[in-house]
Amino acid sequence: MVEDKRCPLFRKPESLGMGGGIGYCDMDSGGTTCEGDMKFCERPDALKKYLRIKMNDLEEKEK
């Protein structure tokens, strides 16, 4: 069975006009619309880099 992985940057829209399942990506300040499914990410390398930077920032704050 294939596991459905949701993107941690996916945000559901506030308005009903966007349609079912479509929301925004926080990586580029909401400039990209997506369904939040990691299998269909259009920019997986950019997403990995963004999350890596955020994790490094959190680790630095904890020191």
N, C-alpha and C positions, 0 to 999 in steps of 0.2 A: 504494500500500500504506500502511495506517495504522500508525503507529508506536505501540507500547505503551509509555507512559511510567509508570514506577514512582515512587511518592511516596517522597521521601527520609526521611520520618518513619515509614514503615511498618515494623513489627516483627512477625516471625513469632512465634506463641505457643510457649511452652515445653512445653505439654501437648498431647496428641493429641485432647483433648475438644472443641476449638474447630472442628474440621472443616477440610477442605482449602481452602487459599488465604485463610482468614480470619485476621486478626491484629489488632494494636493500632496506634493512632495516638499517637505521642509528643507531639503538639502539646498535648494536654490530659492528659498523664501517664497515658496508657493508658485513659482513660475512654471512648473511642470505638473500636468495632470496625470494621474495613474490610478490603478486599481489596488495598489498595495501588495501585489503578489510578487515575491522575490524572483520567481522563475521567469517573469516577464519584464524585469527591470531593463530599461533602455540603456542605462549607464552603470553597469555593475562595477567597473573599475573606479569610477568617480565616487560611487557609494561607499566602496571599501575604504578608499582614501579618506573620505569625509569622516566615517565612523572611527577610523584609526586615529585621526587627529583629535577627535572629541574624547576618545578613551585616554590618549596621552595627556590632554588638558586636565581631565578628571584625576588622573594619577598624580600629576604635578600639584594639584590643589590639595591632595590628601597628605602630601609630604610635609 
